[in-house]
Amino acid sequence: MEEDGPPQANIDFVPALCFVPRGVAKEQPEKIVLTQSELARIIEETRNTLQEDDDDDDNEDEMEVDNESAPSAANRNPGDEFGFDNYDNEGAANSAVIGAVVDPREQFPDEDNDSEAEDEIIKPTDNLILVGHVQDDAASMEVWVFNQGEESLYTHHDFILPSFPLCIEWMNHDPGSDQTGNMCAIGCMDPVITVWDLDIQDSMEPTFKLGSKGSRKKHKEAYGHTDAVLDLAWNRNFEHILASASVDQTLILWDLDEGQPHTTITAFEEKVQSIEFHPDEAQSILTGSADGIVRLFDCRNADAVDSDYIKWKTPGEVEKVLWNPSDTNYFVVGSNDGSIHYADRRQPDRLLWSFKGHEEEISGVCFNKEVANLLTSTSTDGMLKVWDFNIGAIKEVYSHDFQMGRLQCMKQCPEDPFTLALGGEKPPRCRIYNIKNFEVVRKVFKIPEILQ
């Protein structure tokens, strides 16, 4: 009689991912090494925290906030809306990590591990791909190394996450440092945003956190979001600003250097699902919410930002908004009914065109900066589609089913807009693909041989 294999996960998919540009990561990320006494103390702190949670009258999380350094996270609360009622909230340590940062080059070499040591090295030609992974009641972010020229892809290290990840945003800003950073912010079912240093591996705790659920016993007030964080956007012009959108119907602009909300926008009637700063205008942020309205805010006047905005109404819920990098007066909108819309910021409340592109909700849209009329979309219907579009119309060029089930997310390589990362719910669950491999794409868009 054959032995049964390992049990299959009931839940196993990639809900969020993000590219990291080449040349920003350390060649050899530093490692956290905990002493035995430090590990014992972390376990004790975690035990105390869980006990405090059980004793709290409102069953709210009780993580302490250190406002002098950065906000601290709370336990996980996934919420019923996303179908994770039985999500295990005791799987990850939430206490502060105290440990020595070890330079791997100072460790004694092991000749038997030469090949593994080579894999530890991140080359200037490597992209990192940050992959949010959910498997049953475990959540993690895997850091993959991708080298397009060498056609190599492997997992470098990972982080245990306190909650089911919904969005990941890379940032080149390191608060408190005069050097550029290699950080990422993660929005989860938990309202507290965690921020990780990608140049440090084996961390049990993020570098800092944005927001707190508060603690009645410790007389700590809650601040930040009160529900799941659905999208994040880093301001590349004002690098200390990070925006977050939430189920709680608010948009928060965070001052990363202070670790505190700078501006909170409440001009929404439903959950805010997608946000993006304008590529050139630091003060302008585009938002899409479940009330079907796209809003464009000017954040320079914090007192008037809730009432001073322009808007566009679309059918259904807005799932994605994205500025066109080839002409930043225009943007695309993806809806939950599979429709794709195109609009001009200079023409409020008017859509230039609308097209039913997919059978289910839009999960990703990407413009191509090298071919101005090329647009790519993905949907939970499992299809990736390539479009030829202009101001007045859109036409389908090609569609492909990668057999990955519901495609949950799509992101574009910063250096090569033809290379896409896709996240789904069937093996391989995350896939890197260059759409120039599709012959019809090369033909329609007349892609020169030198680019293939």
N, C-alpha and C positions, 0 to 999 in steps of 0.2 A: 504494500500500500504506500503510495507516494505521500511524503510529508507536505503539509500545506505551507505555502510561502508566507511571508510577512503580511499582516492585514493591510488592505488597501485603505488609504485615507478617504474619508467621506467628503471632506472639503480639501481641495488642493488646487490653488490657482494663483496667478500673479495679477493683483489689482492695480499696481502702480510701478512705474520705472522711470529712470532718468539717466541721460548721458552726462558724463563729466568730460570737459574738453581735454585734449592732449596736452601734455607738458606741465600740468599744474600739480600732479600728485608727486609725493616724495618717492624717490627710487626704492627705498625700503621703509615702509611705514614702521613707526615705533610701536613697541608692544608693551601692554600693561602686564606687569607681573605682581601678583598679590602674595604677601607673606602669609604664613599660617595664621598669625594673630589678626592680621587685617581681614582675612577671609572670615574668621570666627566673629569678628565684630560686625561685619556686614550681615552675616546670618542672624545675629542677635538683633540688629537694628530692623531687619526685615520682619522678624518674628514680632517685635514690639509694634511695628507699624500695622501688621495684620491684626493684632490684638486690639489696637486702638480703633481700627475700622469696625470690628465686631461690636465694640462698646459704644460707638457713636449713635446718638438717638435717631438721627436722620439717615443712618446707613450711608453717610457720605464719606468720601476718602479723606485721609487725615495727614497727607504728606506735608511736612514743614517747609516753609518758604524762607530762603535766605535772600532777602532783597539787596544785600550789599554785594552779592556776587552775581547771581542770576536766578530766575524763578526755578523752583523745583517741581517735578511732576507728581501727579497723583495716580492712584490705582486705576484700573481700566473699567470702563462702563460702556460696552459696545452699543447698547440700545436695541430696541425691538425692530425698528424700521428696516434694518438690513438683514434680519433673519438670523442673528447670532445670539438668541436668548440664553443659550447655555454656554456661552463663551467662558472659558476658564480664566478667572482673574487672579490666579495665584501662581502663574507659571514663570514670572520674571521678577528678578530682584529690582526694587525701586529705591534702594538706599544709595547714598553717595558712594562712589568708588574712590577709595584711597589706595594708591599703589604706586610702585616705582615705574617710570617710563624707561624702557630699556632699548637702547640702540642695538638692533640685531647684528650690526657689524662688530660689536664688542663681545658677542658671545663666541664660545669656542666652536670652531668648525667641526663638522662631522662628515667625514669623507663619504659615508654611505648615503648621505642626504644631499649630495651635490645637485642632483636634478631638482629636488624640491626647493633647495635654496635659490636656484635659478628662477623658478616660478615665482618666488617671493619678490623678485626685482620687477619694478614697474618702469618701463622704458618711456622716453619722451614721445615715442610714436604710438603709445598705448592710449586708448580711451578706457575709462572706467564706466561701467554700466551698473547703476544702483537698482536692484531688483527687489521690490517688496514681495514677500512670499507668505502665503497663508496655507497652513496644512493642519487641518482639524482645529485644535484650540491653540496651536503654536503660531506665532507671528515673528518674522525675521526680515532683515534687509541683507541681501547678499550683495557683495561687492565683486563684480566680474571684471576681468581684464580682457579687453578686446583689441587685437591688433589687425587692422584691415589688410595691411600689406602682407603680413605673414599668414593671414587667414587662421588666426588662433583665437580661442575663447576658452576661458576657464574661471572658476570661482577662486578668488584670492582669500577672502575672509568674510565673515558675516557678523551681524549684531542681533541680539535678541531684542525684540520690540515689546513695549508694554501693552500694545493693543493692535488690532487689525489695521494695517496701513491703507490709507486712501489716496495719498498724494505725496510726492517727493520733489523737492526743489534744491538744486545745487546752488551754492553761493561762494563767491571768491573773497568774501569779507570775513575777517576773523576779529570779532569784538575784543577790544582791549589790547590788540597787537598793532604795531606799525608795519607789519608784513602782510602780504596778501595771504588768504587762507584757502583751504580746501574743505569746505563744510557742506553739510546738507541738512535741511529741515524736513521733518516728516510729520504730516498730518494724519491722525488716526481716528478711530471711533471714539477714543478718549479726547476730551476737549483741550488737553495740554499738548502743545507742540514740542517735540524733542529735536534738539540740534546736536549733530554728531560731527566730530573731527575725523575726516576720512584718512588723515595721515597717522592715525592711531588705531591699531587693531586690537582685538580681544577685550574691548571695553565692555563692562557690564552696565554702564550708565552713560547717558549722553553727556556732552560737555556742559550744556545748560538747557533750560526749559523755558518756554514762554507760556505763562498762564498758571493758574492754580485753582483747584476746586475749593480751597479754603479748609479750615478746620474749626469747628465750633469749640472743641475742647481747648485748643491752643489759641483761640481768639485770633485766628488768621482769616482775613477776609479773602473771598474768592475774587479773582480778576481774570480778564481774558474771556475766552469763549466758554459757553455753558453746554455745548453739544459738539458733535463730531465735526472735524475740520475736513472740508471737501476739496479745497484747492489752496495752493500757495503760489505766490509770485514774488520774485526778488527784483528789486529796482536796480538795474545796472547803471543808472545815472546817479542815483543817491544810494550808495552801496550799503548804508547802514539801515535801510528800510526794507522790511519784508511785509507783504500783505497776506492775509489769510481770510478765507471765506468759510462760512459754517452753516450747519443746519439750524443754528439759533437765529438765522435771518440777519446776521451782521457781517460786516467787513471790517477787519482791524488792520491798521497800519502800525507795525511794531518798530520801535527804535531798538535795533539790535545792541547798540552800545549801552543802552540803559536797561535792556531786558524788560521793557514796559510798553504798554500800548501808547502810541502817539496820537492817533485819531481813530475813533470808532464811528463807522457809518451805519445808520439804521434805516435807511430809506428803502427797505425791502418788505414785501408782503409774503414772501416765501423763502425757503432755504436758498442760499447763494452757492452755485455749483461750479462756476468757472470764472476766473479773473486773469487779466494780463495787463501789465503796464505798457504804455505806448513806447515803442523802441527809441524814440527821440525826445519825447516830452516827458520829463520825469514826473510831472504833476498829474498826468492823465492816466486813469486806469479804467479799463473796460470790464464790465461785469455781466454775467448771465445768471438768471435765477429761475427757480421752478415755477414762478408766476408767468413765465413766457416773455419777460421783458429784459432787453439788453439796455444797460445804463452806462453812460460815460460820465465820469466824475472828474472835476478839476479840484484837486486836493489842496490847493494853495490857501484857500480860506476855510479853515477848519470849522468855523462857526456856521457857515452857509452850505457846507458840502452836502448835507442831507437834503437840501431843497434845490440846490443849484446844479442841475444835471440835465443832459439830453437823453432821450430814450427811443427805442424801437420795440414795437410789439410783434412777437412771432407766435404762431400756433404751437401749442404744447409747451413742454418744459425746455429751457435752454440747458444743454449739457456741456457745450464747448464754445468758447469765443477765442478768436485768434486774429491778430493784426497781419496784414499782408506785408512782408518785408520789402517787396519790390515797389510798393506804393502804399505808404502808411496812412493814407486817407481812407483806405478800405479795410474791411474785416469780414471774416466768415463766421457763421453761426451754425452749430450743429444741434439738432433737437432730439427729443426722446422718441419721436415718431419716425426717425430715420431721415428727416428732411435736412437739407443744407441750404442756407440762405447767405446772400451777399449784400453788403450795405456800405454806404459812403457816410463817413462821419459828418460831412458837410450837408447831408440831407436827412435830418432827423425824422423818425417815424415813417421811413419809407425804405422798403426792401427793393434792391435792384433786380434780384431774381430769387426764386425759391424753387427747389427741385427735390422730389422724393427719391433720395439716393439709396436708401437701405430699408430693410424690412423692420429693423428694430433700432434702438437708440444709437446715436453716434457716440463712439467711445474715444475717437482720436481724429484730429485733422492736422495736416502739415502742408505748408506752402513749400515750394522749391525755389531757393534764392538764385539758382543757376538757370532755371527755365521758368520764366515769370508766369506762364499760363498753365503750369502743372500743379495740381492739387491732389493730395492723397487723403483718403478717409478710411476709417475702420468702424465696425459696428459690432454690437453683441449678437448680430445675426451670423457672425463668424467670417464675414467677407472683408477683404481689403480691396479698395477700388481706387483706380487712377483716373483723374478727370482732366479734360482740356477745357479751360474756362476763360472768359473775358468779362468785361463790365456788363455785357448784356445777356450772356447765356452760359450754360455749362453742358458738356457732353461727355458721356462715359467713354473712356478709352479701353479699359481692361478691368476685369475683376478676378480675384483669386481666392480660393478657399484653402487655407493652410492646414485644415483639419485639426485645429487647436480648440475647437469648441467656441464658446463665446469669447470674442476678443475684447478684453477689458481695457486695454490701453495701447497707445502707440506714441513713440517719441523718435526724433530725428537726430542723426549724428551731426554735431556742430560743424565738423570739417567736410562732411560729404552728405548733402541733403538727399541723395538717392538711397542712402543706407538707413534703414528703419529698424527699430527694436519693437517687437510685438509681445504683449502679454496676454495669455489665455488660460484656459482651464483644462486642457488636455496636453499630454506630452508632445513636444518638449516644454510646454507652458511659457517659455520665453524663447523667442527666435530672433536672430539678426538676419536681415535680408536686404539685398540691393535690388531695387526695382529695375535697374538697367538690365537685369537678367531676362526681363520680359521683352521679347523681340518686338512686339507691337508698340511698346513704350518707346524703344529706340527709334522705330520707324516714324511714329506720329510726331514726336518732338524733335526729330532730326538731330539726335544726339551724336556729335562727332565721334569718330573712331577713337580719338585720343582719350576720350572720357570713359570708354568702356573698359 
